[in-house]
Amino acid sequence: MFHLKTAVVVKPHQVEIQEVDVPKIKPNEVLIKVKTAGVCGSDLHLFHGTHAFRKPPAILGHEVAGEIVEVGAEVTKFRVGDRVTVEPHIGCGTCEYCRWELVNLCTNKTVPGTPNWIGTFSEYFNAPEQTVHKLADHVPYEIGTLIEPLAVGIHTISRISVPEKESIAILGSGTIGLLTLVAAREAGYRSIICTDTQPFNLEMARKLGAALTLNPLEDDIVAKVKAFTDGKGVDVAIVAAGARDIVDQAASITKRRGEVGIVAMITERIPVNTYRFVFNEINLFGAMTYETRDFVKAVELVNNGLDLRDFITQRLPLERAQEALDVLSQKKENVVKVLVEVG
């Protein structure tokens, strides 16, 4: 039996490189030699010991791109040598949410880094055929790895029911906020407003097409957004960060009959003034990862040439996985997306 190296959170704030058996693939699975894996905010939750259901010890990672090195007997769409990425969740297949093709809401789904599925901070990664998506020849592995977080942004925009696309505000311009900006831009929003406390993130937002960028430490967000929208407020505000007053801020800048969406995984209780939602008839929605159709759309955009190169700010080898997490956690340097280079 071959062994592979993996990066494992053994206890909060401690990562070790450990050897485990290479996964034995089922007939409907492929085995992927991992080239690149992305560090996600949920990996930080695991690292800090605050993740909702992934607890140490656990292998990190769910964003991945690599090359197929083995295919199961029942696999028909892929062959050895294909360059691919993976939609990293498998529904139970029988619950009402799976029947509605809402695998993101399946209460019994399988995700990487749990006892039933290895994480992507590994030299090899197995995946069922239905979760695997081909990368175009011109797409570098590192860009392929960004398809998964891009799908989160696409799903967030897909959850909006307000038909007007005059203006949208995205509060928080980290990886998910900026990829939601890309998704909003691709969906045809005319004016996109982004906020963040990091000047580098705001610079990225401007580069990606934001019409207005604001820093909540320096700017009166409500006054400036109201002025920018002629007093009306934005059609939609998306909460993509976890500041204590951020939902109130979102409601304060949203027009009557507009919407506030939350994509940030805010795990602590924060105060919310519900009266604004009532008084202005504002809808509030959540966006949880993505449906398969959102992932497919992200694959299509990237395969058709969507340029996401600027997102990748750091690259570190698997052996330095702990450092990769620290870079994202401590933000001592300009950081959007940290990649772990495996192969």
Secondary structure as a PSIPRED ss2 file (coil, helix, strand):
# PSIPRED VFORMAT (PSIPRED V4.0)

   1 M C   1.000  0.000  0.000
   2 F C   1.000  0.000  0.000
   3 H E   0.000  0.000  1.000
   4 L E   0.000  0.000  1.000
   5 K E   0.000  0.000  1.000
   6 T E   0.000  0.000  1.000
   7 A E   0.000  0.000  1.000
   8 V E   0.000  0.000  1.000
   9 V E   0.000  0.000  1.000
  10 V E   0.000  0.000  1.000
  11 K E   0.000  0.000  1.000
  12 P C   1.000  0.000  0.000
  13 H C   1.000  0.000  0.000
  14 Q E   0.000  0.000  1.000
  15 V E   0.000  0.000  1.000
  16 E E   0.000  0.000  1.000
  17 I E   0.000  0.000  1.000
  18 Q E   0.000  0.000  1.000
  19 E E   0.000  0.000  1.000
  20 V E   0.000  0.000  1.000
  21 D E   0.000  0.000  1.000
  22 V C   1.000  0.000  0.000
  23 P C   1.000  0.000  0.000
  24 K C   1.000  0.000  0.000
  25 I C   1.000  0.000  0.000
  26 K C   1.000  0.000  0.000
  27 P C   1.000  0.000  0.000
  28 N C   1.000  0.000  0.000
  29 E E   0.000  0.000  1.000
  30 V E   0.000  0.000  1.000
  31 L E   0.000  0.000  1.000
  32 I E   0.000  0.000  1.000
  33 K E   0.000  0.000  1.000
  34 V E   0.000  0.000  1.000
  35 K E   0.000  0.000  1.000
  36 T E   0.000  0.000  1.000
  37 A E   0.000  0.000  1.000
  38 G E   0.000  0.000  1.000
  39 V C   1.000  0.000  0.000
  40 C C   1.000  0.000  0.000
  41 G H   0.000  1.000  0.000
  42 S H   0.000  1.000  0.000
  43 D H   0.000  1.000  0.000
  44 L H   0.000  1.000  0.000
  45 H H   0.000  1.000  0.000
  46 L H   0.000  1.000  0.000
  47 F H   0.000  1.000  0.000
  48 H H   0.000  1.000  0.000
  49 G C   1.000  0.000  0.000
  50 T C   1.000  0.000  0.000
  51 H C   1.000  0.000  0.000
  52 A C   1.000  0.000  0.000
  53 F C   1.000  0.000  0.000
  54 R C   1.000  0.000  0.000
  55 K C   1.000  0.000  0.000
  56 P C   1.000  0.000  0.000
  57 P C   1.000  0.000  0.000
  58 A E   0.000  0.000  1.000
  59 I E   0.000  0.000  1.000
  60 L C   1.000  0.000  0.000
  61 G C   1.000  0.000  0.000
  62 H C   1.000  0.000  0.000
  63 E E   0.000  0.000  1.000
  64 V E   0.000  0.000  1.000
  65 A E   0.000  0.000  1.000
  66 G E   0.000  0.000  1.000
  67 E E   0.000  0.000  1.000
  68 I E   0.000  0.000  1.000
  69 V E   0.000  0.000  1.000
  70 E E   0.000  0.000  1.000
  71 V E   0.000  0.000  1.000
  72 G C   1.000  0.000  0.000
  73 A C   1.000  0.000  0.000
  74 E C   1.000  0.000  0.000
  75 V C   1.000  0.000  0.000
  76 T C   1.000  0.000  0.000
  77 K C   1.000  0.000  0.000
  78 F C   1.000  0.000  0.000
  79 R C   1.000  0.000  0.000
  80 V C   1.000  0.000  0.000
  81 G C   1.000  0.000  0.000
  82 D C   1.000  0.000  0.000
  83 R E   0.000  0.000  1.000
  84 V E   0.000  0.000  1.000
  85 T E   0.000  0.000  1.000
  86 V E   0.000  0.000  1.000
  87 E C   1.000  0.000  0.000
  88 P C   1.000  0.000  0.000
  89 H C   1.000  0.000  0.000
  90 I E   0.000  0.000  1.000
  91 G C   1.000  0.000  0.000
  92 C C   1.000  0.000  0.000
  93 G C   1.000  0.000  0.000
  94 T C   1.000  0.000  0.000
  95 C C   1.000  0.000  0.000
  96 E H   0.000  1.000  0.000
  97 Y H   0.000  1.000  0.000
  98 C H   0.000  1.000  0.000
  99 R H   0.000  1.000  0.000
 100 W C   1.000  0.000  0.000
 101 E C   1.000  0.000  0.000
 102 L C   1.000  0.000  0.000
 103 V H   0.000  1.000  0.000
 104 N H   0.000  1.000  0.000
 105 L H   0.000  1.000  0.000
 106 C C   1.000  0.000  0.000
 107 T C   1.000  0.000  0.000
 108 N C   1.000  0.000  0.000
 109 K C   1.000  0.000  0.000
 110 T E   0.000  0.000  1.000
 111 V C   1.000  0.000  0.000
 112 P C   1.000  0.000  0.000
 113 G C   1.000  0.000  0.000
 114 T E   0.000  0.000  1.000
 115 P C   1.000  0.000  0.000
 116 N C   1.000  0.000  0.000
 117 W E   0.000  0.000  1.000
 118 I C   1.000  0.000  0.000
 119 G C   1.000  0.000  0.000
 120 T C   1.000  0.000  0.000
 121 F C   1.000  0.000  0.000
 122 S E   0.000  0.000  1.000
 123 E C   1.000  0.000  0.000
 124 Y E   0.000  0.000  1.000
 125 F E   0.000  0.000  1.000
 126 N E   0.000  0.000  1.000
 127 A E   0.000  0.000  1.000
 128 P E   0.000  0.000  1.000
 129 E H   0.000  1.000  0.000
 130 Q H   0.000  1.000  0.000
 131 T H   0.000  1.000  0.000
 132 V E   0.000  0.000  1.000
 133 H E   0.000  0.000  1.000
 134 K E   0.000  0.000  1.000
 135 L C   1.000  0.000  0.000
 136 A C   1.000  0.000  0.000
 137 D C   1.000  0.000  0.000
 138 H C   1.000  0.000  0.000
 139 V C   1.000  0.000  0.000
 140 P C   1.000  0.000  0.000
 141 Y H   0.000  1.000  0.000
 142 E H   0.000  1.000  0.000
 143 I H   0.000  1.000  0.000
 144 G H   0.000  1.000  0.000
 145 T C   1.000  0.000  0.000
 146 L C   1.000  0.000  0.000
 147 I H   0.000  1.000  0.000
 148 E H   0.000  1.000  0.000
 149 P H   0.000  1.000  0.000
 150 L H   0.000  1.000  0.000
 151 A H   0.000  1.000  0.000
 152 V H   0.000  1.000  0.000
 153 G H   0.000  1.000  0.000
 154 I H   0.000  1.000  0.000
 155 H H   0.000  1.000  0.000
 156 T H   0.000  1.000  0.000
 157 I H   0.000  1.000  0.000
 158 S H   0.000  1.000  0.000
 159 R C   1.000  0.000  0.000
 160 I C   1.000  0.000  0.000
 161 S C   1.000  0.000  0.000
 162 V C   1.000  0.000  0.000
 163 P C   1.000  0.000  0.000
 164 E C   1.000  0.000  0.000
 165 K C   1.000  0.000  0.000
 166 E C   1.000  0.000  0.000
 167 S E   0.000  0.000  1.000
 168 I E   0.000  0.000  1.000
 169 A E   0.000  0.000  1.000
 170 I E   0.000  0.000  1.000
 171 L E   0.000  0.000  1.000
 172 G C   1.000  0.000  0.000
 173 S C   1.000  0.000  0.000
 174 G C   1.000  0.000  0.000
 175 T H   0.000  1.000  0.000
 176 I H   0.000  1.000  0.000
 177 G H   0.000  1.000  0.000
 178 L H   0.000  1.000  0.000
 179 L H   0.000  1.000  0.000
 180 T H   0.000  1.000  0.000
 181 L H   0.000  1.000  0.000
 182 V H   0.000  1.000  0.000
 183 A H   0.000  1.000  0.000
 184 A H   0.000  1.000  0.000
 185 R H   0.000  1.000  0.000
 186 E H   0.000  1.000  0.000
 187 A H   0.000  1.000  0.000
 188 G C   1.000  0.000  0.000
 189 Y C   1.000  0.000  0.000
 190 R C   1.000  0.000  0.000
 191 S E   0.000  0.000  1.000
 192 I E   0.000  0.000  1.000
 193 I E   0.000  0.000  1.000
 194 C E   0.000  0.000  1.000
 195 T E   0.000  0.000  1.000
 196 D C   1.000  0.000  0.000
 197 T C   1.000  0.000  0.000
 198 Q C   1.000  0.000  0.000
 199 P H   0.000  1.000  0.000
 200 F H   0.000  1.000  0.000
 201 N H   0.000  1.000  0.000
 202 L H   0.000  1.000  0.000
 203 E H   0.000  1.000  0.000
 204 M H   0.000  1.000  0.000
 205 A H   0.000  1.000  0.000
 206 R H   0.000  1.000  0.000
 207 K H   0.000  1.000  0.000
 208 L C   1.000  0.000  0.000
 209 G C   1.000  0.000  0.000
 210 A C   1.000  0.000  0.000
 211 A C   1.000  0.000  0.000
 212 L E   0.000  0.000  1.000
 213 T E   0.000  0.000  1.000
 214 L E   0.000  0.000  1.000
 215 N C   1.000  0.000  0.000
 216 P C   1.000  0.000  0.000
 217 L C   1.000  0.000  0.000
 218 E C   1.000  0.000  0.000
 219 D C   1.000  0.000  0.000
 220 D C   1.000  0.000  0.000
 221 I H   0.000  1.000  0.000
 222 V H   0.000  1.000  0.000
 223 A H   0.000  1.000  0.000
 224 K H   0.000  1.000  0.000
 225 V H   0.000  1.000  0.000
 226 K H   0.000  1.000  0.000
 227 A H   0.000  1.000  0.000
 228 F H   0.000  1.000  0.000
 229 T C   1.000  0.000  0.000
 230 D C   1.000  0.000  0.000
 231 G C   1.000  0.000  0.000
 232 K C   1.000  0.000  0.000
 233 G C   1.000  0.000  0.000
 234 V E   0.000  0.000  1.000
 235 D E   0.000  0.000  1.000
 236 V E   0.000  0.000  1.000
 237 A E   0.000  0.000  1.000
 238 I E   0.000  0.000  1.000
 239 V E   0.000  0.000  1.000
 240 A C   1.000  0.000  0.000
 241 A C   1.000  0.000  0.000
 242 G C   1.000  0.000  0.000
 243 A C   1.000  0.000  0.000
 244 R C   1.000  0.000  0.000
 245 D C   1.000  0.000  0.000
 246 I H   0.000  1.000  0.000
 247 V H   0.000  1.000  0.000
 248 D H   0.000  1.000  0.000
 249 Q H   0.000  1.000  0.000
 250 A H   0.000  1.000  0.000
 251 A H   0.000  1.000  0.000
 252 S H   0.000  1.000  0.000
 253 I C   1.000  0.000  0.000
 254 T E   0.000  0.000  1.000
 255 K E   0.000  0.000  1.000
 256 R E   0.000  0.000  1.000
 257 R E   0.000  0.000  1.000
 258 G E   0.000  0.000  1.000
 259 E E   0.000  0.000  1.000
 260 V E   0.000  0.000  1.000
 261 G E   0.000  0.000  1.000
 262 I E   0.000  0.000  1.000
 263 V C   1.000  0.000  0.000
 264 A C   1.000  0.000  0.000
 265 M C   1.000  0.000  0.000
 266 I C   1.000  0.000  0.000
 267 T C   1.000  0.000  0.000
 268 E C   1.000  0.000  0.000
 269 R C   1.000  0.000  0.000
 270 I C   1.000  0.000  0.000
 271 P C   1.000  0.000  0.000
 272 V C   1.000  0.000  0.000
 273 N C   1.000  0.000  0.000
 274 T H   0.000  1.000  0.000
 275 Y H   0.000  1.000  0.000
 276 R H   0.000  1.000  0.000
 277 F H   0.000  1.000  0.000
 278 V H   0.000  1.000  0.000
 279 F H   0.000  1.000  0.000
 280 N C   1.000  0.000  0.000
 281 E C   1.000  0.000  0.000
 282 I C   1.000  0.000  0.000
 283 N E   0.000  0.000  1.000
 284 L E   0.000  0.000  1.000
 285 F E   0.000  0.000  1.000
 286 G E   0.000  0.000  1.000
 287 A C   1.000  0.000  0.000
 288 M C   1.000  0.000  0.000
 289 T C   1.000  0.000  0.000
 290 Y C   1.000  0.000  0.000
 291 E C   1.000  0.000  0.000
 292 T H   0.000  1.000  0.000
 293 R H   0.000  1.000  0.000
 294 D H   0.000  1.000  0.000
 295 F H   0.000  1.000  0.000
 296 V H   0.000  1.000  0.000
 297 K H   0.000  1.000  0.000
 298 A H   0.000  1.000  0.000
 299 V H   0.000  1.000  0.000
 300 E H   0.000  1.000  0.000
 301 L H   0.000  1.000  0.000
 302 V H   0.000  1.000  0.000
 303 N H   0.000  1.000  0.000
 304 N C   1.000  0.000  0.000
 305 G C   1.000  0.000  0.000
 306 L C   1.000  0.000  0.000
 307 D C   1.000  0.000  0.000
 308 L C   1.000  0.000  0.000
 309 R H   0.000  1.000  0.000
 310 D H   0.000  1.000  0.000
 311 F H   0.000  1.000  0.000
 312 I E   0.000  0.000  1.000
 313 T E   0.000  0.000  1.000
 314 Q E   0.000  0.000  1.000
 315 R E   0.000  0.000  1.000
 316 L E   0.000  0.000  1.000
 317 P E   0.000  0.000  1.000
 318 L H   0.000  1.000  0.000
 319 E H   0.000  1.000  0.000
 320 R H   0.000  1.000  0.000
 321 A H   0.000  1.000  0.000
 322 Q H   0.000  1.000  0.000
 323 E H   0.000  1.000  0.000
 324 A H   0.000  1.000  0.000
 325 L H   0.000  1.000  0.000
 326 D H   0.000  1.000  0.000
 327 V H   0.000  1.000  0.000
 328 L H   0.000  1.000  0.000
 329 S H   0.000  1.000  0.000
 330 Q H   0.000  1.000  0.000
 331 K C   1.000  0.000  0.000
 332 K C   1.000  0.000  0.000
 333 E C   1.000  0.000  0.000
 334 N C   1.000  0.000  0.000
 335 V C   1.000  0.000  0.000
 336 V C   1.000  0.000  0.000
 337 K E   0.000  0.000  1.000
 338 V E   0.000  0.000  1.000
 339 L E   0.000  0.000  1.000
 340 V E   0.000  0.000  1.000
 341 E E   0.000  0.000  1.000
 342 V C   1.000  0.000  0.000
 343 G C   1.000  0.000  0.000
